[in-house]
């Protein structure tokens, strides 16, 4: 059931477990949260409920009252007759009139408050009460009705006078007569027939053969349901101590098998609003702090999915590739560290086994070992080649060297990559040596069929080595040298 609000009195909710209306307003309890929601006339704030969860509610003329899970009563709002100021203690049922309120205690006694003409001191016990505008009626344990309040508040017969019982029937005489529904010849309060000669029923405080409990009321949110079954998680009723109850014992649907509301970070995937839950509220580990699955291109580096970078898109050649691996930028990076002496040999032969790239960067700018990411422990390096070939983009080829073997540490000087199989982009050898100004060095040799295609001929060349973790780069620019359709060989002095 979907109930929509009108006149701006309530938000949209689905669904409700109880409704109560009177005069020009209505209030209800939501299924999932047991919150009070009201709509209609709010001139006396009777449609502005108090926050928090309730077990039951009743709407009156210009006020509304409700019971908390612990049985305490609270009301809102008009209170000129003190009808919205309940006494201390707990109740199992509440009834609301125009200017008065009555509550049924767990011991069966009734207490009323508000307009004094409608709130007499009552003796004896009741099993149920119900309020009209200016009077209230209750059912005694023997099944007879008794009313009190103002008899002159409206037209017609006295609303306080229920039908008279049959005075000729005698309970316990073995004859079912008058208002009796049974008579077993005694006045023993057994299950089959009570001592008031009424068929035993749920709510009469007698636990029958088909009943698991009977607490003397028909309230569905306490320890004994309105069908006299022990309340339990999964019975669709939000009972005392249960934040939720969706009628099943399944987790992953917003309410766990223990009737605890599922939240992001509890390790249970709530299929209603989550697509992952790794038991924490940390982003960057494969599942975000809002329990959304992270993916390449969302702008968050997901270490759990082995992302090296994430620039918020799935485009390559912008520093971060379409699969979130560090790659070369489309244009040479600015402010790379230079060297006094550099040399470059590039050959793009018609026979791929003869293709080769050799680059030396020596007598370079000061670089300490601490500034180098350790490739044996996760650091990665890219070699980016930018030939000046008319009519093409700047980036011609890139060599992406992953972390791990065959990288090795060279004492306290730096790192070396050596692979006779040429498996990664044809790279045979790459050495990165740290040093003071004029003593750092980089040497690269790559060749063979695995070497990326390189555009030729070129009038100039820029070569850069990029530490993808630290963002540091080292580079050389070659503007002159031996050039042909398949060869570029140059030396640069700075």
N, C-alpha and C positions, 0 to 999 in steps of 0.2 A: 504494500500500500504506500502510495506517495501522496503526502499532504502538502500542498503549497500554501504559503502565507499570503495574506492580503492586507491592505491598509497599512503596510509597513510595520506590522506588529510582530512578525517573526520571520526568521530565515527559513529556507527550505530544508526539510529534514525527511529522512526515510529510515526507519519507520517508527511507529509508536506502540507502546505496550498498554497504555491506559489513556482514556479521554474523560474529561469532566467539564461540563458547561453549565452556565446559569446566566439568566438575563441576557447580557450583550457581549459576553466574552467566553472563551474556551481555553482550557489548558490541557497539556498532554505530557507524557513522559516518553523520551526517546528510547528506542530499543537498545542501541549500542552503548550509550553513555548514561542512561537514567537521568538525563537533565530535564528540567521543566521548561516547556516552551508554551507561550500563550499568544493569543491573537484576539482581535476584536476591540471593544471599548477599553480604553486605558485612562479614562478621566480621573479615576481614583488610584491609578497605578496598579490595578488588579491584574493587568496583563504584563507587568514587569516583574518576572519571577526572580527569586534569590538564586545565586549561583550554587553549584555543587550538585551532588547526586541525591535523588529521593527514591523512596520505595513505593509511595502512593501519594495521590493528591485528590483534592476536592475543591470545586469552584463554587463560590457563593454569589450573593447579589453584587457586592462591590469589593469583595476580598477573596483571596484564595489561600488555602492552607495545605500543607504537605507534611508527610512523615519521612524523616531520615531513616537510613538503614538501621540505626540503633533505636528507633521508635520515638525519638524526640520530635516535637511538632514545631513548625515554623510557618508564619503567615505573612502575606503581603496584600495590600498596603493600608487602606483606609482603616482607622482604629478609633473612631470617635465613640464607639461603645465598648472599647477594649476587646472587640471580637478578633483582633489580630495579635493579641498578647496572650499566648497559651501559657498555662501553668507549667511548672517543672515536672519532670518525670517522663515516662514513656507511655506510648499508646500503641494499640494494634490496629485501630481504625479511627478515621476522623470524618466528621460530617459537618458541612458548612451551610448556614442559612443566609438570610439577608443581613442580619445584624447580630448574629450569634454563631458560636461554634461549639461542637460537642466532640469529645474523644472517648473511645472505649479502651479502658485499661486492660492489661493482660490478665488481671484477676476477675474480669467481667464487670467491674464497676464503671459507671459513666460519670464524667465530669464535664460541665459546660461553662462557657465564659462568653461575655458580651452583654447584650441587653438583658437586664435582670428578670424581666417578665418571661423570658424564654430560657432561663438558666436556673431552674430550681435545684435544690439538693435532693438527689435521688437515692433510694435505698435498694438493696438487692443487686442482682447481676443481670447482665444481658449478653447475648451472643452476637448481636448485630444491631447497628443503629443507622438511621437515615434522616437527614434534615430537609424540611421544607423551608419556605421563606421565613416563616415566623413560628414554626413548631418543629418538634423532633419526635420520632417514633423509634422504639426499640423492640427487639424480640427477646423475650425471657427464655431461659433454658428449657421451660416446658412448652415452648412454641407459641405462647400467647403474646400478642402485641400490646404495647403500652405506649401512650403518647403524652407529651407535655408541651407547654408553650402558650401562645396567644390564640384563643379560640375565635376572636372577633376580627382578625386582621383581613379577612376576605369574605366574599359572599358565599352563601350556601351553608351546608351542614358543618357542624363542628369538626374541624380537621383533626382534632385530638381524640376522637372517639372511634376506635376500630370496631369491626363487627364483634358482637358478643359471642363468647364461646357457648357451646351446647352444655347447658347446666345439667342435663339429664344423663350424660354419659359418665361412667365411673371407671377411671383407669384402674386396671387390676382385677376387673370382674370377669375377664375372659371373653367379653363381648366387645367387638369393634363397633363403636357407635359415635355419632356426632362428628366432632373434629378429630377423633382418634384415627390414626392410620394403622394401628395394630393394638392388640391387647393379648398378652400372653399369660394372663391370669395372675400376675404378680407385679410388684412395684420395684423389682430389682433392676438396676440400671445396666442391663446386659447389652451386647451388641445388637441382637436381633430386634429388640423392642425396648425403647428407653423407659425410664420411670415416669415419663409424661405421655406414654402410649403413642409415641411417634417412631416411625421407622428410623433406625439409626442412619446417620448421614455424615458426610465429611464436614467437619466444623462443629460437631457436637461434643468434642472432647472425649469421645470414646473411640479407642483404636480398634477397628473392626478387622475381620479376617482378610479383607482385600486392601486394607490400609496399612501403610508403614508407620504412620504417625497421625495425630489429630490434636492440634493445638488450640482448638476452639474458635478458629477464625478461617476466613477464606482469602487471606492475604497471600499473594503468590510470590512474595519477595522475602519471606522469612525462612526459617529452617524447615518448615513443613509447607508444601505447596497447596494450592487451592483444590488439588485432587487428593490430598492427604498422602502424598508420597514424599519421602525424604528429598529435600532439595539437593541437587548435585550439579557439578559442572557438566554442561552439555544438554541441560534440560530446557534451554531457550529462555530461562528466567534469570535475570541478573540478581542473584541473591546477596545476602550479607557477606562481605569479604571478597566478592567477585567484581572486578572492574568491568568484566564483559562476559557474555555468554551467548554464543551464536548458534546453539542448538546442535553442536557436534563436538567430537573430541579430536578434531584435526588441527594441526598447526599449519601456519603458512597462509591463513585466510583472514588475518587481522586480529584473531583471538586465539591464543594457544590452547593446547589440550588441557592445560591447568586453569583455563579461564583468566589468563593474564593478558592484557592488551599488548600486542606485538609492537615493538619500536625499532627504529633503525639502530643497529649496533648490538642487538641481542643474539645474533648468530642464527636467527631463523628467517628465511626469506618469506616476507609477507607478499604473496602474489597479488594482493590487491593494490599495493602502492610501491613495492620494491622489486627491483630486478636483480638484486644481490644483497647479501648481508654477511660480512666476514667477521662479525663479532666485535667491531670497533667503530669509532666515528672518525677515522683517519682517512684522508684522501691520499692518492698516489700509490696505493697498494693493490689496485685492481678493482676496488669498490669504494666509491666516494663516501664522504661524511654524510650524504643524504641517501645512501644505499642505491645509487645509480651506477650501473656498469660503466667504467671508464673506457674510452676508446681513443685511438690515434686521431688527432685533430681537434680534441676538446680543450687544448691549451694547458693541460695538467700532465706533467711527466709521470707516467704510470710505471713505477719500477717493477711492479708485479708482473707486468706484461713485457718487461725487458725493453721499454722505450728509452732511447738515449736522449730524446728531445721531444718537444711538442709545441709547435708554434701556432697552434690554433687553426691549421689548415691541412689538407692532404695533397699539397703540391711539392714536387721535388725541385732541387737546385735553388733553394732559398735558404740553405743552411740546415734544413731539417727535411728529410725525404718524406714521400707519401706514406711510408710505413714507420715513420717516427724514428728513423736512424739518422745520425748526423751525416750530412752530405756537403758538397761544395756549393758555395753561393754562385749565382749566375754571373756575377761580376767579381773581379779581384777584390779582396778585403783591403781596406785602407790601413795604414800604420803598421804593416808587418815589420818585424825586425829584419834588418838587412845585414849583408856581409861585405867585407872589403873585396873578396875574390869569389866569383861564382862561375861555373861553367855548365853548359847544357848540350846534350847530344840527343836528338830525336830523329828516328828513322822509321818511316812508314813504307815498308817494302811490299811488293806484290806477293811476296812469299812471307806469310805471317810469322813463320818461325824466326825470321830475320828482323822483325820489329823490335825496337829497343828504345828505352828512355834511360839516360844517365844524367844525374844532376848532382853537382857538388856545390855546397854552400860552406865556405871556409873563412876563417878569420872573421867570424860573425860577432854580432852584438852580444853583450853580456847576458848570459842566461844561467841561472842556478838550477841545480838538480831539483830543489824544492818547487820550482816553477813548472816542472814537467809532470804531467799526469803519468802515473805508473801503469804502463800497458799490461803488466803481468797481474794487475789488480783492478782491472776494469777500465783503464784509460784507453781511448781510441784515437787514431790519427788518420787524417785524410791528406792525400797529395792531389792538388788541383792544378790543372794545366789550362792556360788561357792563351791560345794562339791568336794573332791578329790576322784573321782570314776574311777578306772582303765578302760581304753578303751573308755572313753567318753570325750566330750569337757568340758571346765572348767565351763561354765555357766549352772546351773541346773534350776533355776527358778527366775523369776523377778516379783515384785509386783509394779505396776505403779499407783500411787495415783494422780488423777487429782486435779486441783484447785477448789475452791468453797466449798459449804457445802458438808459434815458435818465438815469441818475444822473450828476451832474457835481460837481466840486469848486468851492466858492465861496471863492476866494482862500485865506486862512488861517483862515477863520471856521467852515467846516463843509461841508455837502453839500446839494444840491438835486435833487429828482426832478420832472421835468415831462414830461407825455405827453398831447398833444392827442387821441390816439386813444382814451384811457381804457381801454386794453387790459387792464391788470392791475387787476381789481376796481374799475374805474371811477375810479381815482386820476388826478387831473389834476395835483396839485401837492402836494409835501411838502418842507418846508424845515426843516433842523435846524441851528441856529446855536449854536455854543459861546460861552461867556462867563463872566465872573466872576459871583458871586452877584447875582441881580437883573437880569442882562444876557443870559442865555441864552434861546433862543426856539425854539418848534416851531409850524409852521403846516401844516394839512392841509386839502385840498379834494378831495372825491371825489363823483361824481354819475353818473347815467345808468343804463342797463339792466344794465351789468356790476357795479354795486354789489351786494354780498351782501344778502340779505333781512335785515331788522332787525325784531326783535319790538317791537310797540307794542300798547297804550300802556304807558308806563313811568313809575313814580313817582320814579325817580332814575336816574343814569347814572354809570358809571366808565369812563374812557377811558385806555388805556395804550399807549405806544410802547415796544417791546422791541428792544434790540440783541441779536440771537440769538447772535452770536459772543462778545461780552463779557458778556452776561447782565444788562447795565444796563437799567433801565426808568425812564420818566418818565410821570407820570400826573396826572389831575385827577378829582375826585369832585364831582358836581353833584346836589344834593338838592332844589333848588327852582327854579322857573321856569315858563314857559308850557308847558302840557301838554295834549294832546288825543289822540284815537285815532290820529292820523297825524303828530303834531308834538311834538317836545321841544326847547325852547329855554331855555338857562340860562346864567348867568354865576356864577363862583365867585371869591370873594376870600379869600385866606388870609393 
